Amino acid sequence: MNNAAIIATTGLVAAILFHPRLSDSKGWRATVTPLASIIGSGFLVIGPILDASFGYLAPIAMAALCTVAILFGAAIRRNIARIAEVGERSVAERVLDRAASWVLATAYAVSVAYYLNLLGAFSVSLTAHDDPATARIVATAALLFIAFIGWTRGFSALEGLEKISVSLKLAIIAGLLLGLGIHFGDRFAAGDLILNPIQTTGWNAVWLIFGLLVTVQGFETSRYLGEDYDPQTRIASMSRAQWVSAGIYMVYILLLSFLFPAGTIPQRETAIISLMELVAPVLPALLVSAALAAQFSAAVADTAGSGGLLHELTGGKIAPRTGYVLLAGISLVLTWSANVFEIITIASRAFAGYYALQSAVAAAGYWISGRVAGATGFAALGVLGVLIAFLGMPFAG
């Protein structure tokens, strides 16, 4: 019964998302890019991590993460509006923004390792070769394939996969939430909801939340859609994507956090697969399908973005294809020197550095405009970004 309902819901949502009236809508197209980036890899790992670490307070931890992300999003939205208002910004704003772009190029390299290591882990999760070494081999093969395509042909042949994977992923998440909702309702009616104890407390809890920032990252993509959308559309699309994703994340964590005893939550990156098998037999296969499509397309997008950024930042001295190979080298080192939880924290720190600089850009703009209160607020946000960049802690697993 649950399987049928989940499959029907997934199919219905997919049909809606693929319908030309929606998929060709300018507002939807502008929103789906940041939305897909936010509800990406993080969705697959965040639930079990928060449940295992924070127990019945996992929804509070998720709310904190979403709040921090929305605040950083406000800084980037302010910078989009500032460029539209004044055109040529001050020297300080331009220098800070250029520094942020360098940090973002580095963050992309780390995020590609994050995506492909998750791809490797999920690709072997339902096989007899479910072990870290095999997962790393798969991740390495995918990484080398992406670098080869980027070097020889560019990514135009692979870009279509991103559009398909976005709708597929969102449709499967809808099915997942329905399955969790049914399971939650059954457990609630039977009086069997579970209050797991809190395992991570004090400052360690704060540092762990800092280390998970990348799981709600992706909203900044709206900042770089200027060739396709006007400033107001990009600002609205980012805000809409952040609030929709926050709502989805909160429903997901609220449902998940009271269903599974702490001892039954596997301490690994693919824990969601084992947990969803208890909800409905069809969910593991659906989640693996979503994971493979989503991780590969996200890795392609970030590889392309990093190569283009390096080309722009070096004034054309580094060709995009050279940037792809440099990124692949960094990602390859991370793949074989760190586990997925460590890579998540490294990526969170890198993106936190980017958000700190974007917050500094927003603070500078407000200061120049004589708006001291706004400048102070964004400066404080920049300090928070620096703290996250230095103090984020990986999940112990």
C-alpha positions, 0 to 999 in steps of 0.5 A: 500500500505504501509502495503504491502511494509513494510511486503514485506521488512520485509519478504525479509530482514528476509529471507536474514538474516536467509539464511544459507550462511549469518547466518553461515558466521563467519564474520556475526556471529561475527558482529551480536552479538554487532550489535544486542546489540547496536540496541536493546532496545535503538532503541525503545525509543531514537527517541521520546526522542530526538524528544521531547527534541531537536526538529529539532536538534535531528539528531545532538544529535544522532550524538553526542551519536554515536560519544561518543560510537565510541570513547569508542569502540576505547578504547576497541578495543585498549585493545583487540589488546594490549592483543594480542600483549603482552599477559601478561599486566602490573599490572596497566592494569590488576587491572583496567581491573578487576575493569571494570569487576566488574562495568560491572557485576553491569551494567548488573544487571541494564540493565536487569531491563531496558530490562524487564521494556521495555518488560513489557511496550510494552507487554501491550501497545496494550491492555486495561491494558496499565498502569505502574502497569501492565507493572511492574507486567509483568516485574516482572513475566519475571524477576522471570521466568528468575531467576528460569530458571537460578537457576534450569536449566541454559540458554541453553534452551533459548539461541536459542531465541537470534539468532532468535530474532536478525534477526527478530528485524533487519528485522522489523527495515528494514520495519520500516525505509521503512515505515518512508521513504515513509511517509517522502517522502510524507510529503516532496512532500506536503511541510509538514515537521515539524521543532519542537522547541528545548525544552532542551538547555544548559548544561541540553541538555548535561546531557540528552545526557549523560543519554542516553548512554545506548541506543547506548551501546552493542559494548563491547560484542565483547571484550568477544567473545575470545573463538570463534573469534581471536582478529582481527575478534573481532576488525573488528566486533565491528568497523563494528557493530558500524558504521552500527548501527550509520548509521541506527540510523542516518537515523531513527532519520533524518526521524523521527524528521521532521514528527510529531508535538511536541504536538503529541509525547507521553511522555512515553517509548512506544511513538514509537508505537503511532507514527508508527500507524500514519505511517502504521497500521501494524507497531505497531504490528510488533514493539511490536513483535520485542520488546518482542523477543529482550528484553527477549533475551537481558535480558537472555544474560545479566543475563547469562553474569553477573552470569558468571562474578561474578563467575569468579571475585570471584574465584568461590565463587559465583556460576553462579546460585547464581549470577542470583538470586542476579541480579534478586534482584537488577533488582526487586528493580529497577523495583518497585522503578524507571520508565523506563527513570530513569532506562535508566539513571542509566544503562547509568551511570553504563556503562559509569563507565565501559567505563571510566575504559576501557579507563584508561586501554587503556591509561595505555597501551599506556603510558607503550609503550611510546606513550604519545599522545595516552595515553593522548587521552584515559585518556581524554576519561576516564574523559568523562566517569566519567563525564557521570557516575556522571552527566547523567540526565534522560528524564523528560517524 
